[in-house]
Amino acid sequence: MLEKRHIDVTDRVVGKYVNDELNLYVENEPIGKVTVNEQGKSEYQLNNGYQYRDNKFYQHTDVTTGKDMKYTDCDNEEGWC
């Protein structure tokens, strides 16, 4: 079964300046950018599937929950067939 989750990826976010913009990446995948408004406050423009909240970056993803349906216990000893 798939379940929607928000995974904290803050420790994997890297910023790189490109053309006077701070672009954000997770494992070399671009996730958005940070700009500074006229008041000097940072504004986060993130791609779909990412969110910045409470000083952390989150990735919205589907994760598998429950028993892995690909597994079959055919010998009642928790082995693979």
mmCIF file of the N, C-alpha and C atoms, coordinates in Angstrom:
data_MODEL
# 
_entry.id   MODEL 
# 
loop_
_atom_site.group_PDB 
_atom_site.id 
_atom_site.type_symbol 
_atom_site.label_atom_id 
_atom_site.label_alt_id 
_atom_site.label_comp_id 
_atom_site.label_asym_id 
_atom_site.label_entity_id 
_atom_site.label_seq_id 
_atom_site.pdbx_PDB_ins_code 
_atom_site.Cartn_x 
_atom_site.Cartn_y 
_atom_site.Cartn_z 
_atom_site.occupancy 
_atom_site.B_iso_or_equiv 
_atom_site.pdbx_formal_charge 
_atom_site.auth_seq_id 
_atom_site.auth_comp_id 
_atom_site.auth_asym_id 
_atom_site.auth_atom_id 
_atom_site.pdbx_PDB_model_num 
ATOM 1   N N  . MET A 1 1  ? 0.838  -1.163  0.000   1.00 0.00 ? 1  MET A N  1 
ATOM 2   C CA . MET A 1 1  ? 0.000  0.000   0.000   1.00 0.00 ? 1  MET A CA 1 
ATOM 3   C C  . MET A 1 1  ? 0.898  1.246   0.000   1.00 0.00 ? 1  MET A C  1 
ATOM 4   N N  . LEU A 1 2  ? 0.538  2.251   -0.775  1.00 0.00 ? 2  LEU A N  1 
ATOM 5   C CA . LEU A 1 2  ? 1.295  3.495   -0.828  1.00 0.00 ? 2  LEU A CA 1 
ATOM 6   C C  . LEU A 1 2  ? 0.653  4.535   0.083   1.00 0.00 ? 2  LEU A C  1 
ATOM 7   N N  . GLU A 1 3  ? 1.504  5.281   0.769   1.00 0.00 ? 3  GLU A N  1 
ATOM 8   C CA . GLU A 1 3  ? 1.042  6.316   1.682   1.00 0.00 ? 3  GLU A CA 1 
ATOM 9   C C  . GLU A 1 3  ? 1.841  7.587   1.413   1.00 0.00 ? 3  GLU A C  1 
ATOM 10  N N  . LYS A 1 4  ? 1.159  8.731   1.391   1.00 0.00 ? 4  LYS A N  1 
ATOM 11  C CA . LYS A 1 4  ? 1.836  10.014  1.182   1.00 0.00 ? 4  LYS A CA 1 
ATOM 12  C C  . LYS A 1 4  ? 2.555  10.415  2.463   1.00 0.00 ? 4  LYS A C  1 
ATOM 13  N N  . ARG A 1 5  ? 3.815  10.831  2.325   1.00 0.00 ? 5  ARG A N  1 
ATOM 14  C CA . ARG A 1 5  ? 4.611  11.256  3.474   1.00 0.00 ? 5  ARG A CA 1 
ATOM 15  C C  . ARG A 1 5  ? 5.401  12.507  3.133   1.00 0.00 ? 5  ARG A C  1 
ATOM 16  N N  . HIS A 1 6  ? 5.762  13.252  4.153   1.00 0.00 ? 6  HIS A N  1 
ATOM 17  C CA . HIS A 1 6  ? 6.653  14.400  4.028   1.00 0.00 ? 6  HIS A CA 1 
ATOM 18  C C  . HIS A 1 6  ? 7.972  13.979  4.660   1.00 0.00 ? 6  HIS A C  1 
ATOM 19  N N  . ILE A 1 7  ? 9.006  13.827  3.849   1.00 0.00 ? 7  ILE A N  1 
ATOM 20  C CA . ILE A 1 7  ? 10.310 13.371  4.316   1.00 0.00 ? 7  ILE A CA 1 
ATOM 21  C C  . ILE A 1 7  ? 11.215 14.586  4.503   1.00 0.00 ? 7  ILE A C  1 
ATOM 22  N N  . ASP A 1 8  ? 11.831 14.709  5.671   1.00 0.00 ? 8  ASP A N  1 
ATOM 23  C CA . ASP A 1 8  ? 12.760 15.802  5.941   1.00 0.00 ? 8  ASP A CA 1 
ATOM 24  C C  . ASP A 1 8  ? 14.058 15.545  5.170   1.00 0.00 ? 8  ASP A C  1 
ATOM 25  N N  . VAL A 1 9  ? 14.359 16.421  4.200   1.00 0.00 ? 9  VAL A N  1 
ATOM 26  C CA . VAL A 1 9  ? 15.570 16.274  3.389   1.00 0.00 ? 9  VAL A CA 1 
ATOM 27  C C  . VAL A 1 9  ? 16.541 17.434  3.641   1.00 0.00 ? 9  VAL A C  1 
ATOM 28  N N  . THR A 1 10 ? 16.343 18.171  4.729   1.00 0.00 ? 10 THR A N  1 
ATOM 29  C CA . THR A 1 10 ? 17.129 19.360  5.018   1.00 0.00 ? 10 THR A CA 1 
ATOM 30  C C  . THR A 1 10 ? 18.625 19.094  4.951   1.00 0.00 ? 10 THR A C  1 
ATOM 31  N N  . ASP A 1 11 ? 19.075 17.996  5.540   1.00 0.00 ? 11 ASP A N  1 
ATOM 32  C CA . ASP A 1 11 ? 20.517 17.717  5.576   1.00 0.00 ? 11 ASP A CA 1 
ATOM 33  C C  . ASP A 1 11 ? 21.082 17.321  4.213   1.00 0.00 ? 11 ASP A C  1 
ATOM 34  N N  . ARG A 1 12 ? 20.229 17.117  3.220   1.00 0.00 ? 12 ARG A N  1 
ATOM 35  C CA . ARG A 1 12 ? 20.693 16.748  1.877   1.00 0.00 ? 12 ARG A CA 1 
ATOM 36  C C  . ARG A 1 12 ? 20.572 17.890  0.870   1.00 0.00 ? 12 ARG A C  1 
ATOM 37  N N  . VAL A 1 13 ? 20.047 19.042  1.300   1.00 0.00 ? 13 VAL A N  1 
ATOM 38  C CA . VAL A 1 13 ? 19.869 20.185  0.391   1.00 0.00 ? 13 VAL A CA 1 
ATOM 39  C C  . VAL A 1 13 ? 21.189 20.930  0.245   1.00 0.00 ? 13 VAL A C  1 
ATOM 40  N N  . VAL A 1 14 ? 21.547 21.212  -1.014  1.00 0.00 ? 14 VAL A N  1 
ATOM 41  C CA . VAL A 1 14 ? 22.765 21.939  -1.345  1.00 0.00 ? 14 VAL A CA 1 
ATOM 42  C C  . VAL A 1 14 ? 22.372 23.153  -2.174  1.00 0.00 ? 14 VAL A C  1 
ATOM 43  N N  . GLY A 1 15 ? 22.994 24.297  -1.905  1.00 0.00 ? 15 GLY A N  1 
ATOM 44  C CA . GLY A 1 15 ? 22.740 25.508  -2.676  1.00 0.00 ? 15 GLY A CA 1 
ATOM 45  C C  . GLY A 1 15 ? 23.933 25.843  -3.549  1.00 0.00 ? 15 GLY A C  1 
ATOM 46  N N  . LYS A 1 16 ? 23.665 26.239  -4.795  1.00 0.00 ? 16 LYS A N  1 
ATOM 47  C CA . LYS A 1 16 ? 24.720 26.640  -5.728  1.00 0.00 ? 16 LYS A CA 1 
ATOM 48  C C  . LYS A 1 16 ? 24.292 27.927  -6.416  1.00 0.00 ? 16 LYS A C  1 
ATOM 49  N N  . TYR A 1 17 ? 25.205 28.916  -6.429  1.00 0.00 ? 17 TYR A N  1 
ATOM 50  C CA . TYR A 1 17 ? 24.908 30.160  -7.146  1.00 0.00 ? 17 TYR A CA 1 
ATOM 51  C C  . TYR A 1 17 ? 25.088 29.948  -8.638  1.00 0.00 ? 17 TYR A C  1 
ATOM 52  N N  . VAL A 1 18 ? 24.047 30.273  -9.397  1.00 0.00 ? 18 VAL A N  1 
ATOM 53  C CA . VAL A 1 18 ? 24.077 30.208  -10.854 1.00 0.00 ? 18 VAL A CA 1 
ATOM 54  C C  . VAL A 1 18 ? 23.388 31.467  -11.369 1.00 0.00 ? 18 VAL A C  1 
ATOM 55  N N  . ASN A 1 19 ? 24.120 32.281  -12.146 1.00 0.00 ? 19 ASN A N  1 
ATOM 56  C CA . ASN A 1 19 ? 23.558 33.519  -12.703 1.00 0.00 ? 19 ASN A CA 1 
ATOM 57  C C  . ASN A 1 19 ? 22.894 34.386  -11.633 1.00 0.00 ? 19 ASN A C  1 
ATOM 58  N N  . ASP A 1 20 ? 23.597 34.613  -10.539 1.00 0.00 ? 20 ASP A N  1 
ATOM 59  C CA . ASP A 1 20 ? 23.124 35.468  -9.435  1.00 0.00 ? 20 ASP A CA 1 
ATOM 60  C C  . ASP A 1 20 ? 21.875 34.937  -8.738  1.00 0.00 ? 20 ASP A C  1 
ATOM 61  N N  . GLU A 1 21 ? 21.586 33.650  -8.863  1.00 0.00 ? 21 GLU A N  1 
ATOM 62  C CA . GLU A 1 21 ? 20.487 33.023  -8.126  1.00 0.00 ? 21 GLU A CA 1 
ATOM 63  C C  . GLU A 1 21 ? 21.051 31.860  -7.314  1.00 0.00 ? 21 GLU A C  1 
ATOM 64  N N  . LEU A 1 22 ? 20.469 31.644  -6.143  1.00 0.00 ? 22 LEU A N  1 
ATOM 65  C CA . LEU A 1 22 ? 20.858 30.495  -5.332  1.00 0.00 ? 22 LEU A CA 1 
ATOM 66  C C  . LEU A 1 22 ? 19.904 29.360  -5.656  1.00 0.00 ? 22 LEU A C  1 
ATOM 67  N N  . ASN A 1 23 ? 20.386 28.409  -6.438  1.00 0.00 ? 23 ASN A N  1 
ATOM 68  C CA . ASN A 1 23 ? 19.583 27.246  -6.816  1.00 0.00 ? 23 ASN A CA 1 
ATOM 69  C C  . ASN A 1 23 ? 19.779 26.144  -5.784  1.00 0.00 ? 23 ASN A C  1 
ATOM 70  N N  . LEU A 1 24 ? 18.707 25.426  -5.492  1.00 0.00 ? 24 LEU A N  1 
ATOM 71  C CA . LEU A 1 24 ? 18.722 24.373  -4.478  1.00 0.00 ? 24 LEU A CA 1 
ATOM 72  C C  . LEU A 1 24 ? 18.631 23.005  -5.133  1.00 0.00 ? 24 LEU A C  1 
ATOM 73  N N  . TYR A 1 25 ? 19.384 22.050  -4.564  1.00 0.00 ? 25 TYR A N  1 
ATOM 74  C CA . TYR A 1 25 ? 19.448 20.696  -5.115  1.00 0.00 ? 25 TYR A CA 1 
ATOM 75  C C  . TYR A 1 25 ? 19.364 19.668  -3.989  1.00 0.00 ? 25 TYR A C  1 
ATOM 76  N N  . VAL A 1 26 ? 18.798 18.515  -4.310  1.00 0.00 ? 26 VAL A N  1 
ATOM 77  C CA . VAL A 1 26 ? 18.869 17.328  -3.463  1.00 0.00 ? 26 VAL A CA 1 
ATOM 78  C C  . VAL A 1 26 ? 19.445 16.238  -4.340  1.00 0.00 ? 26 VAL A C  1 
ATOM 79  N N  . GLU A 1 27 ? 20.636 15.765  -3.970  1.00 0.00 ? 27 GLU A N  1 
ATOM 80  C CA . GLU A 1 27 ? 21.327 14.730  -4.743  1.00 0.00 ? 27 GLU A CA 1 
ATOM 81  C C  . GLU A 1 27 ? 21.392 15.089  -6.233  1.00 0.00 ? 27 GLU A C  1 
ATOM 82  N N  . ASN A 1 28 ? 21.850 16.286  -6.528  1.00 0.00 ? 28 ASN A N  1 
ATOM 83  C CA . ASN A 1 28 ? 22.019 16.815  -7.889  1.00 0.00 ? 28 ASN A CA 1 
ATOM 84  C C  . ASN A 1 28 ? 20.715 17.035  -8.651  1.00 0.00 ? 28 ASN A C  1 
ATOM 85  N N  . GLU A 1 29 ? 19.575 16.861  -8.018  1.00 0.00 ? 29 GLU A N  1 
ATOM 86  C CA . GLU A 1 29 ? 18.280 17.137  -8.647  1.00 0.00 ? 29 GLU A CA 1 
ATOM 87  C C  . GLU A 1 29 ? 17.844 18.537  -8.230  1.00 0.00 ? 29 GLU A C  1 
ATOM 88  N N  . PRO A 1 30 ? 17.586 19.428  -9.199  1.00 0.00 ? 30 PRO A N  1 
ATOM 89  C CA . PRO A 1 30 ? 17.139 20.771  -8.829  1.00 0.00 ? 30 PRO A CA 1 
ATOM 90  C C  . PRO A 1 30 ? 15.760 20.725  -8.171  1.00 0.00 ? 30 PRO A C  1 
ATOM 91  N N  . ILE A 1 31 ? 15.644 21.420  -7.028  1.00 0.00 ? 31 ILE A N  1 
ATOM 92  C CA . ILE A 1 31 ? 14.353 21.432  -6.318  1.00 0.00 ? 31 ILE A CA 1 
ATOM 93  C C  . ILE A 1 31 ? 13.767 22.831  -6.204  1.00 0.00 ? 31 ILE A C  1 
ATOM 94  N N  . GLY A 1 32 ? 14.517 23.865  -6.598  1.00 0.00 ? 32 GLY A N  1 
ATOM 95  C CA . GLY A 1 32 ? 13.991 25.222  -6.534  1.00 0.00 ? 32 GLY A CA 1 
ATOM 96  C C  . GLY A 1 32 ? 15.098 26.235  -6.366  1.00 0.00 ? 32 GLY A C  1 
ATOM 97  N N  . LYS A 1 33 ? 14.708 27.427  -5.875  1.00 0.00 ? 33 LYS A N  1 
ATOM 98  C CA . LYS A 1 33 ? 15.693 28.488  -5.677  1.00 0.00 ? 33 LYS A CA 1 
ATOM 99  C C  . LYS A 1 33 ? 15.264 29.397  -4.534  1.00 0.00 ? 33 LYS A C  1 
ATOM 100 N N  . VAL A 1 34 ? 16.234 30.170  -4.048  1.00 0.00 ? 34 VAL A N  1 
ATOM 101 C CA . VAL A 1 34 ? 16.009 31.138  -2.981  1.00 0.00 ? 34 VAL A CA 1 
ATOM 102 C C  . VAL A 1 34 ? 16.302 32.523  -3.550  1.00 0.00 ? 34 VAL A C  1 
ATOM 103 N N  . THR A 1 35 ? 15.390 33.437  -3.323  1.00 0.00 ? 35 THR A N  1 
ATOM 104 C CA . THR A 1 35 ? 15.613 34.833  -3.687  1.00 0.00 ? 35 THR A CA 1 
ATOM 105 C C  . THR A 1 35 ? 15.430 35.676  -2.441  1.00 0.00 ? 35 THR A C  1 
ATOM 106 N N  . VAL A 1 36 ? 15.942 36.906  -2.495  1.00 0.00 ? 36 VAL A N  1 
ATOM 107 C CA . VAL A 1 36 ? 15.799 37.833  -1.377  1.00 0.00 ? 36 VAL A CA 1 
ATOM 108 C C  . VAL A 1 36 ? 14.919 38.985  -1.854  1.00 0.00 ? 36 VAL A C  1 
ATOM 109 N N  . ASN A 1 37 ? 13.835 39.249  -1.116  1.00 0.00 ? 37 ASN A N  1 
ATOM 110 C CA . ASN A 1 37 ? 12.917 40.319  -1.521  1.00 0.00 ? 37 ASN A CA 1 
ATOM 111 C C  . ASN A 1 37 ? 13.470 41.686  -1.109  1.00 0.00 ? 37 ASN A C  1 
ATOM 112 N N  . GLU A 1 38 ? 12.749 42.734  -1.415  1.00 0.00 ? 38 GLU A N  1 
ATOM 113 C CA . GLU A 1 38 ? 13.200 44.105  -1.153  1.00 0.00 ? 38 GLU A CA 1 
ATOM 114 C C  . GLU A 1 38 ? 13.395 44.387  0.336   1.00 0.00 ? 38 GLU A C  1 
ATOM 115 N N  . GLN A 1 39 ? 12.706 43.660  1.181   1.00 0.00 ? 39 GLN A N  1 
ATOM 116 C CA . GLN A 1 39 ? 12.855 43.826  2.631   1.00 0.00 ? 39 GLN A CA 1 
ATOM 117 C C  . GLN A 1 39 ? 14.011 43.002  3.194   1.00 0.00 ? 39 GLN A C  1 
ATOM 118 N N  . GLY A 1 40 ? 14.696 42.262  2.330   1.00 0.00 ? 40 GLY A N  1 
ATOM 119 C CA . GLY A 1 40 ? 15.824 41.449  2.767   1.00 0.00 ? 40 GLY A CA 1 
ATOM 120 C C  . GLY A 1 40 ? 15.442 40.080  3.290   1.00 0.00 ? 40 GLY A C  1 
ATOM 121 N N  . LYS A 1 41 ? 14.196 39.680  3.086   1.00 0.00 ? 41 LYS A N  1 
ATOM 122 C CA . LYS A 1 41 ? 13.721 38.376  3.569   1.00 0.00 ? 41 LYS A CA 1 
ATOM 123 C C  . LYS A 1 41 ? 13.841 37.327  2.459   1.00 0.00 ? 41 LYS A C  1 
ATOM 124 N N  . SER A 1 42 ? 14.282 36.146  2.836   1.00 0.00 ? 42 SER A N  1 
ATOM 125 C CA . SER A 1 42 ? 14.421 35.042  1.869   1.00 0.00 ? 42 SER A CA 1 
ATOM 126 C C  . SER A 1 42 ? 13.060 34.523  1.453   1.00 0.00 ? 42 SER A C  1 
ATOM 127 N N  . GLU A 1 43 ? 12.913 34.260  0.156   1.00 0.00 ? 43 GLU A N  1 
ATOM 128 C CA . GLU A 1 43 ? 11.703 33.655  -0.385  1.00 0.00 ? 43 GLU A CA 1 
ATOM 129 C C  . GLU A 1 43 ? 12.096 32.380  -1.111  1.00 0.00 ? 43 GLU A C  1 
ATOM 130 N N  . TYR A 1 44 ? 11.401 31.308  -0.804  1.00 0.00 ? 44 TYR A N  1 
ATOM 131 C CA . TYR A 1 44 ? 11.714 29.998  -1.371  1.00 0.00 ? 44 TYR A CA 1 
ATOM 132 C C  . TYR A 1 44 ? 10.714 29.672  -2.471  1.00 0.00 ? 44 TYR A C  1 
ATOM 133 N N  . GLN A 1 45 ? 11.214 29.408  -3.655  1.00 0.00 ? 45 GLN A N  1 
ATOM 134 C CA . GLN A 1 45 ? 10.388 29.007  -4.790  1.00 0.00 ? 45 GLN A CA 1 
ATOM 135 C C  . GLN A 1 45 ? 10.780 27.566  -5.115  1.00 0.00 ? 45 GLN A C  1 
ATOM 136 N N  . LEU A 1 46 ? 9.993  26.630  -4.619  1.00 0.00 ? 46 LEU A N  1 
ATOM 137 C CA . LEU A 1 46 ? 10.339 25.217  -4.743  1.00 0.00 ? 46 LEU A CA 1 
ATOM 138 C C  . LEU A 1 46 ? 9.482  24.520  -5.788  1.00 0.00 ? 46 LEU A C  1 
ATOM 139 N N  . ASN A 1 47 ? 10.077 23.512  -6.405  1.00 0.00 ? 47 ASN A N  1 
ATOM 140 C CA . ASN A 1 47 ? 9.373  22.699  -7.391  1.00 0.00 ? 47 ASN A CA 1 
ATOM 141 C C  . ASN A 1 47 ? 8.266  21.894  -6.717  1.00 0.00 ? 47 ASN A C  1 
ATOM 142 N N  . ASN A 1 48 ? 7.319  21.419  -7.533  1.00 0.00 ? 48 ASN A N  1 
ATOM 143 C CA . ASN A 1 48 ? 6.268  20.539  -7.020  1.00 0.00 ? 48 ASN A CA 1 
ATOM 144 C C  . ASN A 1 48 ? 6.907  19.364  -6.298  1.00 0.00 ? 48 ASN A C  1 
ATOM 145 N N  . GLY A 1 49 ? 6.339  19.010  -5.161  1.00 0.00 ? 49 GLY A N  1 
ATOM 146 C CA . GLY A 1 49 ? 6.839  17.880  -4.395  1.00 0.00 ? 49 GLY A CA 1 
ATOM 147 C C  . GLY A 1 49 ? 7.787  18.283  -3.276  1.00 0.00 ? 49 GLY A C  1 
ATOM 148 N N  . TYR A 1 50 ? 8.090  19.589  -3.153  1.00 0.00 ? 50 TYR A N  1 
ATOM 149 C CA . TYR A 1 50 ? 8.980  20.064  -2.099  1.00 0.00 ? 50 TYR A CA 1 
ATOM 150 C C  . TYR A 1 50 ? 8.325  21.221  -1.361  1.00 0.00 ? 50 TYR A C  1 
ATOM 151 N N  . GLN A 1 51 ? 8.691  21.361  -0.081  1.00 0.00 ? 51 GLN A N  1 
ATOM 152 C CA . GLN A 1 51 ? 8.115  22.402  0.756   1.00 0.00 ? 51 GLN A CA 1 
ATOM 153 C C  . GLN A 1 51 ? 9.168  22.870  1.756   1.00 0.00 ? 51 GLN A C  1 
ATOM 154 N N  . TYR A 1 52 ? 9.165  24.163  2.069   1.00 0.00 ? 52 TYR A N  1 
ATOM 155 C CA . TYR A 1 52 ? 10.001 24.726  3.123   1.00 0.00 ? 52 TYR A CA 1 
ATOM 156 C C  . TYR A 1 52 ? 9.077  25.163  4.249   1.00 0.00 ? 52 TYR A C  1 
ATOM 157 N N  . ARG A 1 53 ? 9.308  24.605  5.443   1.00 0.00 ? 53 ARG A N  1 
ATOM 158 C CA . ARG A 1 53 ? 8.435  24.898  6.585   1.00 0.00 ? 53 ARG A CA 1 
ATOM 159 C C  . ARG A 1 53 ? 9.234  24.742  7.867   1.00 0.00 ? 53 ARG A C  1 
ATOM 160 N N  . ASP A 1 54 ? 9.111  25.710  8.763   1.00 0.00 ? 54 ASP A N  1 
ATOM 161 C CA . ASP A 1 54 ? 9.784  25.674  10.074  1.00 0.00 ? 54 ASP A CA 1 
ATOM 162 C C  . ASP A 1 54 ? 11.290 25.451  9.939   1.00 0.00 ? 54 ASP A C  1 
ATOM 163 N N  . ASN A 1 55 ? 11.908 26.173  8.992   1.00 0.00 ? 55 ASN A N  1 
ATOM 164 C CA . ASN A 1 55 ? 13.358 26.100  8.758   1.00 0.00 ? 55 ASN A CA 1 
ATOM 165 C C  . ASN A 1 55 ? 13.836 24.730  8.294   1.00 0.00 ? 55 ASN A C  1 
ATOM 166 N N  . LYS A 1 56 ? 12.967 23.972  7.658   1.00 0.00 ? 56 LYS A N  1 
ATOM 167 C CA . LYS A 1 56 ? 13.332 22.647  7.135   1.00 0.00 ? 56 LYS A CA 1 
ATOM 168 C C  . LYS A 1 56 ? 12.763 22.473  5.736   1.00 0.00 ? 56 LYS A C  1 
ATOM 169 N N  . PHE A 1 57 ? 13.437 21.640  4.951   1.00 0.00 ? 57 PHE A N  1 
ATOM 170 C CA . PHE A 1 57 ? 12.962 21.287  3.621   1.00 0.00 ? 57 PHE A CA 1 
ATOM 171 C C  . PHE A 1 57 ? 12.342 19.897  3.676   1.00 0.00 ? 57 PHE A C  1 
ATOM 172 N N  . TYR A 1 58 ? 11.177 19.758  3.038   1.00 0.00 ? 58 TYR A N  1 
ATOM 173 C CA . TYR A 1 58 ? 10.474 18.476  3.011   1.00 0.00 ? 58 TYR A CA 1 
ATOM 174 C C  . TYR A 1 58 ? 10.200 18.060  1.564   1.00 0.00 ? 58 TYR A C  1 
ATOM 175 N N  . GLN A 1 59 ? 10.309 16.763  1.342   1.00 0.00 ? 59 GLN A N  1 
ATOM 176 C CA . GLN A 1 59 ? 9.938  16.187  0.048   1.00 0.00 ? 59 GLN A CA 1 
ATOM 177 C C  . GLN A 1 59 ? 8.649  15.407  0.251   1.00 0.00 ? 59 GLN A C  1 
ATOM 178 N N  . HIS A 1 60 ? 7.658  15.682  -0.587  1.00 0.00 ? 60 HIS A N  1 
ATOM 179 C CA . HIS A 1 60 ? 6.391  14.951  -0.541  1.00 0.00 ? 60 HIS A CA 1 
ATOM 180 C C  . HIS A 1 60 ? 6.563  13.733  -1.446  1.00 0.00 ? 60 HIS A C  1 
ATOM 181 N N  . THR A 1 61 ? 6.354  12.565  -0.886  1.00 0.00 ? 61 THR A N  1 
ATOM 182 C CA . THR A 1 61 ? 6.587  11.349  -1.655  1.00 0.00 ? 61 THR A CA 1 
ATOM 183 C C  . THR A 1 61 ? 5.634  10.250  -1.223  1.00 0.00 ? 61 THR A C  1 
ATOM 184 N N  . ASP A 1 62 ? 5.509  9.234   -2.058  1.00 0.00 ? 62 ASP A N  1 
ATOM 185 C CA . ASP A 1 62 ? 4.731  8.046   -1.723  1.00 0.00 ? 62 ASP A CA 1 
ATOM 186 C C  . ASP A 1 62 ? 5.690  6.987   -1.199  1.00 0.00 ? 62 ASP A C  1 
ATOM 187 N N  . VAL A 1 63 ? 5.364  6.386   -0.066  1.00 0.00 ? 63 VAL A N  1 
ATOM 188 C CA . VAL A 1 63 ? 6.183  5.319   0.494   1.00 0.00 ? 63 VAL A CA 1 
ATOM 189 C C  . VAL A 1 63 ? 5.328  4.071   0.663   1.00 0.00 ? 63 VAL A C  1 
ATOM 190 N N  . THR A 1 64 ? 5.976  2.936   0.571   1.00 0.00 ? 64 THR A N  1 
ATOM 191 C CA . THR A 1 64 ? 5.293  1.660   0.743   1.00 0.00 ? 64 THR A CA 1 
ATOM 192 C C  . THR A 1 64 ? 5.115  1.390   2.229   1.00 0.00 ? 64 THR A C  1 
ATOM 193 N N  . THR A 1 65 ? 3.905  1.040   2.623   1.00 0.00 ? 65 THR A N  1 
ATOM 194 C CA . THR A 1 65 ? 3.633  0.690   4.009   1.00 0.00 ? 65 THR A CA 1 
ATOM 195 C C  . THR A 1 65 ? 3.052  -0.713  4.056   1.00 0.00 ? 65 THR A C  1 
ATOM 196 N N  . GLY A 1 66 ? 3.164  -1.332  5.199   1.00 0.00 ? 66 GLY A N  1 
ATOM 197 C CA . GLY A 1 66 ? 2.625  -2.684  5.345   1.00 0.00 ? 66 GLY A CA 1 
ATOM 198 C C  . GLY A 1 66 ? 3.575  -3.719  4.776   1.00 0.00 ? 66 GLY A C  1 
ATOM 199 N N  . LYS A 1 67 ? 3.112  -4.936  4.697   1.00 0.00 ? 67 LYS A N  1 
ATOM 200 C CA . LYS A 1 67 ? 3.915  -6.052  4.213   1.00 0.00 ? 67 LYS A CA 1 
ATOM 201 C C  . LYS A 1 67 ? 4.204  -5.895  2.727   1.00 0.00 ? 67 LYS A C  1 
ATOM 202 N N  . ASP A 1 68 ? 5.423  -6.191  2.346   1.00 0.00 ? 68 ASP A N  1 
ATOM 203 C CA . ASP A 1 68 ? 5.821  -6.135  0.938   1.00 0.00 ? 68 ASP A CA 1 
ATOM 204 C C  . ASP A 1 68 ? 5.089  -7.250  0.198   1.00 0.00 ? 68 ASP A C  1 
ATOM 205 N N  . MET A 1 69 ? 4.228  -6.874  -0.714  1.00 0.00 ? 69 MET A N  1 
ATOM 206 C CA . MET A 1 69 ? 3.380  -7.845  -1.405  1.00 0.00 ? 69 MET A CA 1 
ATOM 207 C C  . MET A 1 69 ? 4.159  -8.734  -2.376  1.00 0.00 ? 69 MET A C  1 
ATOM 208 N N  . LYS A 1 70 ? 5.431  -8.423  -2.635  1.00 0.00 ? 70 LYS A N  1 
ATOM 209 C CA . LYS A 1 70 ? 6.241  -9.268  -3.521  1.00 0.00 ? 70 LYS A CA 1 
ATOM 210 C C  . LYS A 1 70 ? 6.809  -10.466 -2.772  1.00 0.00 ? 70 LYS A C  1 
ATOM 211 N N  . TYR A 1 71 ? 6.768  -10.435 -1.463  1.00 0.00 ? 71 TYR A N  1 
ATOM 212 C CA . TYR A 1 71 ? 7.333  -11.505 -0.646  1.00 0.00 ? 71 TYR A CA 1 
ATOM 213 C C  . TYR A 1 71 ? 6.313  -12.625 -0.472  1.00 0.00 ? 71 TYR A C  1 
ATOM 214 N N  . THR A 1 72 ? 6.758  -13.851 -0.609  1.00 0.00 ? 72 THR A N  1 
ATOM 215 C CA . THR A 1 72 ? 5.892  -15.010 -0.406  1.00 0.00 ? 72 THR A CA 1 
ATOM 216 C C  . THR A 1 72 ? 6.589  -15.987 0.525   1.00 0.00 ? 72 THR A C  1 
ATOM 217 N N  . ASP A 1 73 ? 5.930  -16.357 1.595   1.00 0.00 ? 73 ASP A N  1 
ATOM 218 C CA . ASP A 1 73 ? 6.473  -17.340 2.529   1.00 0.00 ? 73 ASP A CA 1 
ATOM 219 C C  . ASP A 1 73 ? 5.846  -18.681 2.197   1.00 0.00 ? 73 ASP A C  1 
ATOM 220 N N  . CYS A 1 74 ? 6.522  -19.447 1.332   1.00 0.00 ? 74 CYS A N  1 
ATOM 221 C CA . CYS A 1 74 ? 5.913  -20.674 0.842   1.00 0.00 ? 74 CYS A CA 1 
ATOM 222 C C  . CYS A 1 74 ? 6.309  -21.898 1.676   1.00 0.00 ? 74 CYS A C  1 
ATOM 223 N N  . ASP A 1 75 ? 7.264  -21.753 2.601   1.00 0.00 ? 75 ASP A N  1 
ATOM 224 C CA . ASP A 1 75 ? 7.657  -22.922 3.380   1.00 0.00 ? 75 ASP A CA 1 
ATOM 225 C C  . ASP A 1 75 ? 7.373  -22.740 4.879   1.00 0.00 ? 75 ASP A C  1 
ATOM 226 N N  . ASN A 1 76 ? 6.624  -21.661 5.228   1.00 0.00 ? 76 ASN A N  1 
ATOM 227 C CA . ASN A 1 76 ? 6.260  -21.352 6.607   1.00 0.00 ? 76 ASN A CA 1 
ATOM 228 C C  . ASN A 1 76 ? 7.452  -21.202 7.528   1.00 0.00 ? 76 ASN A C  1 
ATOM 229 N N  . GLU A 1 77 ? 8.618  -20.962 6.982   1.00 0.00 ? 77 GLU A N  1 
ATOM 230 C CA . GLU A 1 77 ? 9.810  -20.714 7.778   1.00 0.00 ? 77 GLU A CA 1 
ATOM 231 C C  . GLU A 1 77 ? 10.419 -19.366 7.417   1.00 0.00 ? 77 GLU A C  1 
ATOM 232 N N  . GLU A 1 78 ? 9.581  -18.482 6.911   1.00 0.00 ? 78 GLU A N  1 
ATOM 233 C CA . GLU A 1 78 ? 9.987  -17.133 6.525   1.00 0.00 ? 78 GLU A CA 1 
ATOM 234 C C  . GLU A 1 78 ? 11.098 -17.140 5.483   1.00 0.00 ? 78 GLU A C  1 
ATOM 235 N N  . GLY A 1 79 ? 11.040 -18.060 4.575   1.00 0.00 ? 79 GLY A N  1 
ATOM 236 C CA . GLY A 1 79 ? 12.025 -18.119 3.491   1.00 0.00 ? 79 GLY A CA 1 
ATOM 237 C C  . GLY A 1 79 ? 11.426 -17.683 2.182   1.00 0.00 ? 79 GLY A C  1 
ATOM 238 N N  . TRP A 1 80 ? 12.256 -17.532 1.195   1.00 0.00 ? 80 TRP A N  1 
ATOM 239 C CA . TRP A 1 80 ? 11.822 -17.145 -0.139  1.00 0.00 ? 80 TRP A CA 1 
ATOM 240 C C  . TRP A 1 80 ? 11.593 -18.372 -0.982  1.00 0.00 ? 80 TRP A C  1 
ATOM 241 N N  . CYS A 1 81 ? 10.645 -18.278 -1.901  1.00 0.00 ? 81 CYS A N  1 
ATOM 242 C CA . CYS A 1 81 ? 10.389 -19.383 -2.827  1.00 0.00 ? 81 CYS A CA 1 
ATOM 243 C C  . CYS A 1 81 ? 11.315 -19.291 -4.016  1.00 0.00 ? 81 CYS A C  1 
# 
